[in-house]
Amino acid sequence: MFAIHARYRGRAVRRAELVARSAEALSTLEGVGTFEVLGVEDICALVDTPEAIADTTMALLSAGEWAVGIGIVPTSVAAPKLASAQAKKLAGAALGTRARIGTVKVKVKASRAGKEDADRWASDIAASFLLLATLLAKRSPEGREATSMMRRGYNQNEAAAELGITKQAMSQRLQAAGWQAETAGWQLAVNLIRRAEDSAVAQAELQS
């Protein structure tokens, strides 16, 4: 079971409206549950898969105004309702009270015996998103536009036509924006999240 807790750290005057709109938009992503708005700046939702966690986190990092907490709870040894509540609580605890823009913090539920492994997985997942956030922060507006099209499922020809540029220009924008590095980093984050959950499940089963 996975959960994301995000906090708006930007400077919008009408931040409550922006946060509500963001929650609604993020809730349309595949594999993402309905984002609940918590107060003025916070939103939280359950997420079905590692891929959906990565997609949602990337969307938040791309916006450049959010801090993100991720909670991972093994579901094979806990009732779904309990696991859901625990995942949300962990995501909020991961975020903490002094979260900064572009940070991603992770907590993985584990027994006392498995805490060291869980902390290591959490640190590795956070590190993978730190690298992605650094890449995103260095992009030009044209690079962000081009990679956004690719992330939405366009191929290069379709994206170039949509943007009114040549295929060669599209390729150059993607190269300058580090698109290949992003896709590799995304896959790394997905793999780490999946392995963290598998490790947590294995540890929980040993203790049961």
C-alpha positions as CSV (number, residue, x, y, z in Angstrom):
1,M,0.0,0.0,0.0
2,F,1.3,3.4,-1.0
3,A,0.3,7.0,-0.1
4,I,1.5,10.4,-1.0
5,H,1.3,13.5,1.2
6,A,2.2,16.8,-0.6
7,R,2.5,20.3,0.8
8,Y,2.4,23.4,-1.3
9,R,5.5,25.6,-0.6
10,G,5.0,28.2,-3.3
11,R,4.0,31.8,-3.0
12,A,0.6,31.9,-4.7
13,V,-1.7,34.5,-3.1
14,R,-4.8,32.3,-3.5
15,R,-3.0,29.1,-2.4
16,A,-6.1,27.4,-1.2
17,E,-7.6,27.6,-4.6
18,L,-4.4,26.4,-6.3
19,V,-4.1,23.5,-3.9
20,A,-7.7,22.4,-4.5
21,R,-7.2,22.6,-8.3
22,S,-4.0,20.6,-8.0
23,A,-5.6,17.9,-5.9
24,E,-8.4,17.6,-8.5
25,A,-5.9,17.3,-11.4
26,L,-3.6,14.8,-9.7
27,S,-6.6,12.6,-8.8
28,T,-7.1,12.0,-12.6
29,L,-3.7,10.3,-12.9
30,E,-3.9,6.5,-13.6
31,G,-3.6,4.5,-10.4
32,V,-4.1,7.5,-8.1
33,G,-7.0,7.7,-5.6
34,T,-8.8,10.9,-4.8
35,F,-6.6,13.5,-3.2
36,E,-8.0,14.8,0.0
37,V,-7.3,18.5,0.8
38,L,-6.0,18.9,4.3
39,G,-6.1,22.5,5.5
40,V,-4.8,25.2,3.2
41,E,-1.5,23.6,1.9
42,D,-1.6,19.8,2.2
43,I,-3.1,17.1,0.1
44,C,-3.0,13.3,0.5
45,A,-4.0,10.2,-1.4
46,L,-3.6,6.5,-1.7
47,V,-1.8,5.3,-4.8
48,D,-2.0,1.8,-6.3
49,T,1.3,1.1,-7.9
50,P,5.0,2.1,-7.8
51,E,4.5,3.5,-11.3
52,A,1.7,5.8,-10.1
53,I,3.8,6.9,-7.2
54,A,6.6,7.9,-9.6
55,D,4.3,9.6,-12.0
56,T,2.6,11.6,-9.2
57,T,5.8,12.6,-7.6
58,M,7.2,13.7,-11.0
59,A,4.1,15.8,-11.6
60,L,4.6,17.5,-8.3
61,L,8.3,18.1,-8.7
62,S,7.7,19.4,-12.2
63,A,5.4,22.1,-10.8
64,G,8.3,23.3,-8.7
65,E,6.2,24.4,-5.7
66,W,5.7,21.2,-3.7
67,A,7.4,19.0,-1.1
68,V,6.4,15.4,-1.1
69,G,6.2,12.6,1.5
70,I,5.7,8.9,0.5
71,G,4.5,6.1,2.8
72,I,5.0,2.4,2.0
73,V,3.2,-0.3,4.0
74,P,3.1,-4.0,3.3
75,T,-0.5,-5.1,2.7
76,S,-0.1,-8.9,2.8
77,V,-0.2,-9.0,6.6
78,A,-2.6,-6.2,7.4
79,A,-6.2,-5.5,6.7
80,P,-6.6,-3.1,3.7
81,K,-8.3,-0.4,5.8
82,L,-5.5,-0.5,8.4
83,A,-2.8,-0.5,5.8
84,S,-4.4,2.5,4.1
85,A,-4.5,4.5,7.3
86,Q,-0.9,3.5,8.1
87,A,0.4,4.5,4.7
88,K,-1.2,8.0,4.9
89,K,0.2,8.5,8.4
90,L,3.7,7.4,7.2
91,A,3.5,9.8,4.2
92,G,2.7,12.7,6.5
93,A,5.4,11.7,9.0
94,A,7.9,11.5,6.1
95,L,7.1,15.0,5.0
96,G,7.6,16.4,8.5
97,T,7.0,20.0,9.5
98,R,9.8,21.8,7.7
99,A,9.5,20.4,4.2
100,R,11.2,22.5,1.5
101,I,10.3,22.9,-2.2
102,G,11.5,20.0,-4.3
103,T,12.2,17.6,-1.4
104,V,10.9,14.0,-1.4
105,K,11.0,12.1,1.9
106,V,10.1,8.4,2.3
107,K,9.1,6.1,5.1
108,V,8.7,2.4,4.9
109,K,6.8,0.5,7.6
110,A,8.9,-2.3,9.1
111,S,9.3,-4.3,12.2
112,R,12.1,-3.4,14.7
113,A,14.2,-6.2,13.1
114,G,13.7,-4.8,9.6
115,K,14.0,-1.1,10.4
116,E,17.6,-0.8,9.1
117,D,16.7,-2.2,5.7
118,A,13.5,-0.1,5.6
119,D,15.5,3.1,6.3
120,R,18.0,2.1,3.6
121,W,15.3,1.6,1.0
122,A,13.6,4.9,2.0
123,S,16.9,6.8,1.7
124,D,17.6,5.2,-1.8
125,I,14.1,6.1,-3.1
126,A,14.5,9.7,-1.8
127,A,17.9,10.0,-3.4
128,S,16.5,8.9,-6.8
129,F,13.9,11.6,-6.7
130,L,16.5,14.1,-5.6
131,L,18.4,13.4,-8.8
132,L,15.2,13.8,-10.8
133,A,14.3,17.1,-9.1
134,T,17.8,18.5,-9.8
135,L,17.4,17.6,-13.5
136,L,13.9,19.1,-13.6
137,A,15.1,22.4,-12.0
138,K,17.7,23.0,-14.7
139,R,15.3,22.7,-17.7
140,S,14.4,25.6,-20.0
141,P,10.7,26.4,-20.6
142,E,11.0,24.7,-24.0
143,G,12.5,21.6,-22.4
144,R,9.7,21.4,-19.8
145,E,7.2,21.7,-22.6
146,A,8.8,19.0,-24.7
147,T,9.2,16.5,-21.9
148,S,5.7,17.2,-20.7
149,M,4.4,16.1,-24.1
150,M,6.4,12.9,-23.9
151,R,5.2,12.2,-20.4
152,R,1.6,12.5,-21.6
153,G,2.2,9.7,-24.1
154,Y,3.0,11.5,-27.3
155,N,5.8,10.1,-29.6
156,Q,8.4,12.6,-30.9
157,N,6.6,13.1,-34.3
158,E,3.2,13.7,-32.6
159,A,4.8,16.1,-30.0
160,A,6.7,18.0,-32.7
161,A,3.5,18.5,-34.8
162,E,1.6,19.6,-31.7
163,L,4.2,22.2,-30.8
164,G,4.7,23.3,-34.4
165,I,8.3,22.4,-34.7
166,T,10.4,19.9,-36.7
167,K,11.1,16.4,-35.5
168,Q,14.8,17.4,-35.4
169,A,14.1,20.4,-33.2
170,M,12.0,18.2,-30.9
171,S,14.8,15.7,-30.6
172,Q,17.2,18.5,-29.8
173,R,14.9,19.9,-27.1
174,L,14.6,16.4,-25.5
175,Q,18.3,15.9,-25.6
176,A,19.0,19.2,-24.0
177,A,16.4,18.6,-21.3
178,G,17.8,15.2,-20.4
179,W,14.8,13.2,-21.3
180,Q,16.7,9.9,-21.4
181,A,18.1,10.6,-18.0
182,E,14.6,11.3,-16.7
183,T,13.2,8.0,-18.1
184,A,16.1,6.1,-16.6
185,G,15.6,7.9,-13.2
186,W,11.9,7.2,-13.3
187,Q,12.5,3.5,-13.8
188,L,15.0,3.4,-11.0
189,A,12.6,5.0,-8.6
190,V,9.8,2.5,-9.6
191,N,12.2,-0.4,-9.1
192,L,13.3,0.8,-5.7
193,I,9.8,1.4,-4.5
194,R,8.7,-2.1,-5.6
195,R,11.7,-3.7,-3.9
196,A,11.1,-1.7,-0.8
197,E,7.5,-3.0,-0.6
198,D,8.7,-6.5,-1.3
199,S,11.3,-6.3,1.4
200,A,8.8,-4.9,3.9
201,V,6.4,-7.7,3.1
202,A,9.1,-10.3,3.6
203,Q,10.1,-8.9,6.9
204,A,6.5,-8.7,8.1
205,E,5.8,-12.3,7.1
206,L,8.9,-13.4,9.1
207,Q,7.5,-11.7,12.2
208,S,4.0,-13.1,11.8
